[in-house]
């Protein structure tokens, strides 16, 4: 079963890249959830529990929030928070917007992997390093109009007066406390920390 999941996820990544790169380019890789997919792909092929655990909290919490915002947006006619507004606009192609539905499926994959392999409590520290590099890299290397990971301006009106460097420093503190740590706390209580190498899930015998 795990082999099929590896192949299916690899095929999905190739399809996603074929759609994403011509339309929005590689800068979108700096989004925390987009970058998480590359880490999870490596984790699947190397059976690395630590890599899965490092992305699990972020993927589950952000995926749940994204799904809720889009679901409510379908009912009320647009994103409530503004973070998923692109799903209701025509600036991106339909194919590009449909690929964002991975936010719904990826948390399910992560939870299944944690059930199979267990949770590594060192994941939070690795995610802090990983997330810090992405946020700082996005600030240095991406276009301000994209506002990837909200590094260039707050989503709240009136906060734009905060100097850019100060806002970046606040984000580097806020993401670990608001996303990484709560995600770690939740998953560490739901899944056991297992010793040894991750085992392949056993299929029931007839």
Secondary structure, 3 states (H helix, E strand, C coil): CHHHHHHHHHHHHHHHHHHHHHHHCHHHHHCHHHHHHHHHHHHHHHCCHHHHHHHHHHHHHHHHHHHHHHHHHHHHCCCCCCCCHHHHCCCCCHHHHHHCCHHHHHHHHHHHHHHHHCCCCCHHHHHHHHHHHHHHHHHHHCCHHHCHHHCCCCCCCCHHHCCHHHHHHHHHHHHHHHHHHHHHHHHHHHCCCCCCCCCCCCCCCC
